[in-house]
Amino acid sequence: MRFTLLGPVRVITDAGDVALGTPQQRGLLALLLLRNTPVPIADVVDALWGERPPASAHGTVRTYAARLRHILAGGEAELVRSASGYHLERNGAGVDTDDFDRLVGAAREARASGDLSGAATALRGALDLWSGPALGGVRAEFAAAQRTRLEESRRAAREQLFDVELALGRHEAIRADLAAAVADRPVDARLTELWMTALHRSGRTVEALEAFRRLRTGLRDELGIEPGAELQRLHQRLLRGDEAVARPQTPAEARTARPDQVPPDTRNFTGRHAEIDRLGRVLTEDGGIPIAGITGLGGSGKSALAVHLAHQLADHFPDGRVYLDLSARSGRAMSTHEALGSLLRSIQPGAALPDMTAERSALWRTMTAGRRMLVILDDADSSEQVEPLLPGCAVIVTASRRLLELSTVVWQRLGPLSERESLHLLGEIAGRRRVDGEPDAARELVGACSGHALSVQVAAARLLDRPMWTVRQIMAQLADDLQQPVVMHEDCKIVDEPIRRAEARLSAVPAQVFRLAALAVPLIRTVAEVSAMTGLPRAEARAAMEDLVDAHLVEAVDIDTYRYTVLIQAIARRRAQKIEGPERCRAALAGLDRELVAAL
């Protein structure tokens, strides 16, 4: 018995194809094959129908499961139900996604040992497993994201094959396939670079230069950007007639020790159970290259969650765990070229590195393809920085905003900690007895921190450092310090800094809206009120508030209403007093008064 997911979802036996029934029934089979672990019925319902399941969803799932159990009867695989959920026990039945991953891993090992022909053979075998778009015949809610993930792994394998074939001098043989790939993805800079190299080595440099011109036009028209520096350098070398256009470097034999660079787990890590469960599933699902993204306000615990996940899932990644701080929070984002050097040295210390960034990126993907390894790219600055760093293995990206151009990333937004989680964290650091001794004051203190993990830690540190102070005294002092327009206690600067950094990333109009709209006491702001306080038309006021939502500085309550947290409003109000000045602040409040009177 054999299952296929890299094309139409099929079950093939010695007697031929087995009829699988409705698209949703196929979807259940595909889901169980991809998860390869017990799936609770609630998760099945969510995967098949999303947010609007039919009233009969649970019964329908049981019907699908019974039918699939009957269909599979007599073969190796068996669909079983336990307390943990539905599980498809394979019992030796083949799955094409497993074969794909195995062949890609074999290609990586072959290339690492210098066997380029073996690598090419393995990659061709992996790509030959595909018979059409992944998960064909499945319309379930989960299918789109999984299809994208699987197709991305196919794209990466095809790119690796082109790379290896060029290293073998087979530029003539792959020219037609490269041309088709570029036609399918006309603004893919890496494919165009490979295509230009193949054309140049085939004596068709004029066509290679024309390929660059088309890419540049497409990038300008569609994305408003220029080709990257490496591709522009290749273009200049071709214009000069430079025959030393670099070939992909064959890596030396892979190092034997596995990397383990993840920082120690946070001793007082608190909460985030739903996020851990969801991201854990993303990172451990079979098939494709899992990429999880964590986004949230600075200090919300993105890095801590990524590191905690790496420790929780360590058994799933026996080939190693790599951690790289991309340093966006420091104000100097690490260059892609520098980052690739660090990543390559983490898995192959002492090896000579290619000079060109594109070659480093290709080598990095090749060296990680098929490895059961986890890479954390912490504090990413932009999609342009991260895309060449994405490896051929599992990865976690953390960033202050969603990097929307990275279409294969499954993003998790980190909101505030709940009151219960905040109290637990406060007690873990400051001492449970002290927090439990003043429960009302402790709740007020964490309320003032607005569920911001770093702020709770600062408050807890103050409690720990001032054993003679009551919790209520600490709360009053912290609130006063956050309001100071000029002089601020050192630990409050730690709280203030990530919010100030998020503000600095905004353009001028949303940044001013962030400050002015926070001046009045209520946390809730309507678009009409923001418009009155800032003088902006309502459409522009709404657009500015949506920018603040994306920056995690306010929360959208509904289409016309937004909410500050206590902490962020206090800091924004202080910033308004410092930057906008008294006259502008008074004008904003007067505008709000007029709007409130008019609304009566």
N, C-alpha and C positions, 0 to 999 in steps of 0.2 A: 504494500500500500504506500502511495506517495501523495503528498499534498503540494499544491502549487499556489503561490501568492504573487509571484513575479509575472503577472499577466492575469488571465481569468482565474478566479478561485476555483480549483478543481480537486477532486479526489480520484486518483487513478489506481485501479487494481489490475490484476492479471486479465480480468474480463473486459477491461476498458474503463471509460469514464463512468462515474456514478452520478446520477441526477441528484442535485442538491436542493431543489425546491426554490422558494422565494428569495429575492435579494436579501431580505433581512435575516433569513435562515442562513444564507451564505455568510452574511455579516457576523453572525454569532460564531460560526466555525472559524472565520478569519481572526476574530477577536481572541478566541481561545488559543489559536495557533501562535499569534503574535505575543500574547502574554506569557504562555507556557507556565502558568501558575494558577492556583484557584482564583476565580473571579466572583466576588459576591454578586448576587442577583441585582442589587441596587446599582452596582457599577455597570452591569450588563445593560440595564435599562437606560442608564445615562449615555453609554457608548452608542446604543442603537438609535435612540430618539432624541438625545439632548435634553433641553430644558422643558420640552412640551411632549412628554410621553402620553400615549393614550391611557385611558382609565384602566384598560385591561392589560397593561404592559406586563405585569408580573406573570399573569396567566399565559400570555402569548409567549413569553420567554420559556416557560416550562413546556409549552407545546413544541416550540422549536427544538428544545433540547431532547425531548422524547423522540421526535422525528429523526434528528441527527444520530441519536443512539441506535435507532433501528437501521438507518442507512449504513452506519459503520459496523454493524454486527457482522462477525465473521472475519474481520480484518485485524491487523495488529493493534490499531489505535482504539481507544475506548473512552467515551465521554462519561465521566463520573460526577456525582454531586456529593459534597460533604458539607460539614458545618461551615467550612471556609468559602464555599461557593462551587461553581462549575469549573471542572478541569478536564482538559483533553490529555489523557495519558497516551503518549506516542508509542511506547513499547517497541521501538525500533523502526517505526514508520518514518519515511524520509520526508523532509520539508525543504523546498528549494531555497528558502531564505538561509537555512543553516548551511547548505552547500555553497551558497554565494559567499557568506562570511568566511567559510573555511578556505575557499579558493583565493579570496582577497588576502587573507592572512598568509597563505602559502606563497603568494606573489611577493608580499612584503619580505618574507624570510628569504626567498630566492634572490631578490634584488640586494638585500643586505649582505648576502654571501657572494655577490658578484655574478650570479647566474641570471643574466638579463633575459636570455631565451626562455628559461624556466618561468621567470616572472611574467613574460608576455603570454606564454601558454596558459598559465593559471588565470590571468586576467581575461583572456579570451574565453576560457571555459566559464568563468563567472558571468560574463556578459551574455554568453549563449544561453544561459538559463532563462533569460527574459523572453517572453512571448507577447508582450504588449504592455500597456499601462498597468501598474501594480493594482491588485485588488479589483480586477475587472469583474463586473456584475454585482458589486457591493455598493449600496447606496446609504449605508448607515452613517450616523452622525460622526463617528470617530474616523471614518475612512479617509476623509480629505487630508487630515493632518498626517495619518500614517502613510498615505499614498505619497505625499510630498516628501516625507522622511525617506521612504524607500527609493523614490526617484532620485533624491539627492545622493544616496549611496551609489546608485547606478551611474550618475553623472561623474562622481569622484573616481569610480573604477575606470570609466572610459577615459577620463583625463589622464589617469596614471598609465593606462595602456598607451596612449599617444606619446606620453613622456618616455616610456621605455622603448617604444619603437623608434623614436628619434635618436635615442642613445645607441640603438643598434644600427643606425644608418639606414633605416627603412622609410625614409621620408617619401619616396615615390609611392610605396605601397599604401601608405595611410592618407595620401593627399585627398582622395575622394571622400573618405570617411570624415576627415577633418573639415572639408568644405561643407559637408552636410551638417555637421555639428555646429559650425559657425553660422550657417544659414538659420538653424533652429534657435540659436542663442546669439543674436547679432551684437549684443552689448556685453558679452562675456569676455573680459579683457584677457583672462588666462588662455582661453581657447584661441583667441585671435593671435596671441603671442606664439602659441605652438604652430598655428597655421602660417604665420609670417615666417617662422623658422623653417618649416617644411618647404615653403615656396622658395625661399632664398637658397636653400641647399639643393633645390631642383633647378637652379639657374633662372628662376622667375622672380627676380628681385623687384621688378616694376609692379608685378601683381601683389607682392608683399607690401610694398609702400601704399598701394591702393587699398589693401585690406586695412591698414592703419588709418587711412583717411576716412573710410566708411565707419570704422569704430568710433573715431573721434567725433564725427558728425552725429552718430547715434547717441553717444554719451551726452553731447551738448544738447541735442534736441529733446531727449527723453528724461535726462536726469540733471541737466545743467552743470555737469562736471567735465573735467578734462581727464584723459588717460593718465594712469599712474606714472610715477617717475621712472620705474623700471622699463615700462613699455616705451616711454618716450626715449629713453637711452638706447633701446634696441633700434628704434626708428632712426635715430641719429647715426648709429653704427652702420645701418644699411645704406643710408644716404652717403656716408663716407666710403662705401665699398669695403668695409671691414670684413674680412673673411673669417675672423676669429669669433664669430657669433657663438656664444658659449653653449655647450651641450650639457644636458643634465648630468650631474656628477653621480657616478656609481658609489654608493655608500660603502665604507669599509665594513668589516664584519661587526654586527651589532654587539654592543657591550653586554656583558653577562649579568651584572648586578641590576636589579630593578630599581627605578627611582622611587623614593618615598619622601617627598618634600612638603607634605601637608603640615601646617602648623598644628600644635596641640589643640585638642578639642577644648571648647570653653567650659570651664568647670561648672559654671552656674547657668548653663544654657537652659532656657525656659520656654515652654509652649511651642507654637508653630506645628502642632501635630498634623493638621490638615495639609499644610504646605509640604511637610516632610513626606507624608504618604503620597501625595500627587507627584512630587519631583522624584521620589524614589522609584515610582512606577515608570516614569519617563526614562530614567537612566538605566533601568535594568530590563526593559522590554527587549525581546528578541527581534532581530531584523533591523537593517539600516544603522545609521550612526546617530545615537541619541544625543541631543543637545538641549540642555535645560538652561533657562535664563532666569535670574532673580533681579528684580528691579524694585527700587524704593528710595525714600529719602535717606540721605547720609545719616548714619547713626541708628537706622532702623534694624540693623542686624543682618544685612545681606551677606557680608563676609563670614560672620559667625555661623549662619545657616549653611553656607556652602561648605565650610570646614566640617561642621557637624555631620552633614550628609556624607562627606568623604569618609569619615570615621565609621558612621553607621553602616555604610555599604562596602566597607573594605574587602570583605570576602568575595564580592562580585568582581573585584579588579585585582587579580593576583599578579598581573604584569606591572603594576606600579601605579603611583599617584603623583602627578606633577602639579605644582602650584606656582603661579606667576602673578605677581602684583604689577598691574599695568600702570599704576600710579596716577590715575586721573585726579585723585583727591589732592595730590601734592601740587597741582598746577602745572606739572610737566609730564604730559602723557608720554609713556615710553614709545619710541618709534617701532614700527612693524619690523624693520630690519633688525634692530637691537633685540626685540622680543623673540624673534625666530632664532637668533643666535643663542639666547638663554635656553629656549625650549630644546633645541637640538643638542646642546651640551648636556642637558639634563638626562638624555637617554643615550648619548654617545660622547662621554667626556674625552677630550683630547683630540677628537677627529677634526680634520680640516673642513672648514665651512665654505660653501660657495659664496662668491662675492655679491651676486645679484639677489635681490630680495625674492624675486619670482622663483629662482632656483631653490632658495632656502625653503620657501613655502611648499614647493613640490616634494622636496626631500623630506620635510617634516610630515607631510601626509603619507608619503610612502613608508616611512619608518614607523608610523603609528597605525597604519591600516591593518585591521584584523586583530590588533592587540586588545586584550582585556585590561585596558588601562583607563584611568580617569584623569582628566586635565582640568584644573580650575584656572580660568582667566579672570582675575579679580580686578574690579574697578576699571572696567573698560570705558574708553572715551567716545568711540565712534564705531560705526559699522566698517568704515574704511580701515581702521586700525585692526579690527578683530577678524574680518573675513579671511585674510591669508593665514591666520593663526589656527583656524579650525582644523583639528586633526582628523585622522581616520579612526578615531576611537571616541569614547564617551567624553563629554565636556560640560562643565558648568561655567556660564558667563554671568558675572554680576555687573550691573551698570545702574547709574542714577535714573536713566530713562530707557524705555524699550528701544532697541536698535532695530527699527522696523525693516530696514533693508535685509536683515538676516532672516529670510522667510522660513527657514527650517527650525528655528529656535522655538521651543515651547516655553512661554514666559509665565512667571509667577510674580504677581505684584505683592509686596509686603506692606500690609497696612499696620496700624498701631497694635500693640499688645492689648489684650483685654484687661479689664480691671483685675481679674483674678490672676492672670499671668504676671501683671505688673507687681501686684502684692507679693506673689511668690518670689519674683526676682529681687524685690526690695528686702524681703526676709532672708533670702539666701546669702546676700552680701552683708547686710547690716545686723543680722541676727534675728531669728524668729521670735524670741521672747520680747524683744523691744518693739517690734512691729505689732505683735499680737496684744501688747499691753496698751496700745493707743489705736484701736481699730478704726475709729472715725477719722482721726487725724491722718492715719496712714492712707486711708481711702482718698482723703482730700489731697494728700501729697502726690499720690500717683495720678490723680485726676489732673493736677496742675502740670504733670509731666506728659499728659495726653497720650500715654501708651508708647512714647518714644523711648526705645530701649536704652539708648545712651543717656538720656536725661534721667531715667530711673536709676541707672548705675551711678551717675553723679550725685543724685540725692542720697543714695545709699552710702556712698563714700563719705559724704558730709556727716551722716548719722554715725558712721563708724569712727570718724576722726573727732567727733564732739560728743563723747559719752555722757556729758552732764546736761546736754540740751534735750528738750522734748522734741518729739516728732513735729508737733505744731510749730515750735519755734524754728525748726529747720525749714518747714514749708514757707513760713512768712519771710524768712531771710532769702530763700531761693527766689521767691516771687519778686521781692524788691530788687535783687541783683539783676534779674532778667530785664527789668524795666529801665535800668540805668542807661541814659543815652550816651555817656562818654566812658566813665570808669566802670570796669566790670571785673568781678572776681575771676581768677584764673580758670577755675573749673567751669564757670558759666561760658567762658570763651570756647570751651570744648563743645558745649551744647550749641552755641551760637554758630560755630564755624560751618557745619554741614548745611544749615539753612541759608547762611550767607552765600555759600558756594552754589547752592541751587538757584538762588536769586541772581547771582552773577552770570549764570548760563542763559538767563532769559534775555530777550531783546528789550529795548528801552521801554516800550509801552507796557507789556505785561509786568515788567519789574516795578514800574511806577504804580500800576494798578494793585499789585501785591501789597505795596506799602500803604497806599491811601485807603484802600477798602478795609484795612484792618483797624482804622482809627476809632470807629465807634465800638461800644462795648459788646453788643450781641455778636455771637459767633457766626450767625447765619447772614448771608448777603444774597439779595436777589439781583438779577441783571439790571433791573430798573434802578436800584439803589447804587450799584457800582457805576452806572452811567451818570447818575446825578453827582456822585462824589468826584468823578474824574473828568467830566465834561465830554466823554466819548459817546458817539452814537451807540445805541443798544447792541447792534450787531458786532461792533468792534469790542464793546465791553464783554460780550459773551465769548468772543474769540480769545480775548486776553485771559478770562477766567479758565477757559479750557486749556490754555497753555499752562496755567498754574496747576490744574489737575494732572496734566502729563508730568509736571515737575514734582508731584507729590506734596505741593504746598497747600492745596485746599482739596476738599472732597466734594464731588458733585452729588447733591441731594436729589435733584431732578433737572429737567432741561433748563430751568431758569433760576435755580437756587443752588448756592454753594456754601460750604461750611469750613471755617478755620478750626483748628484745635486751639485750646487755651495757650499752649506753649508757642505755637507758631504765630498766633495773633499777637502775643506779647512781644515777641522779637520783631515782627513786622512793624508794630506800632512804634517801637523804639527806633527802628531804621527810618521810619517816616519822619520822626521828630529830628533825627540827625541829618537826613539827606534833603527832605522836601522843605524843611523850615517851618516856623510857626504860621506865617501868613498862608502858605499853601495848605497846611493842615486845617486851619480854621475855615478856609474856603471849601474844603472837601466836606467838613462836618455841616457847614451851612447848606451846601447842596443836598446833603442827606435830609436835613430838616425840611427843606422845601418839598422834597419828594414824599416824605412821610405825611406832611400836611395835605398835599395834593391827593394822596391816596385815601384820605379819610372820606 
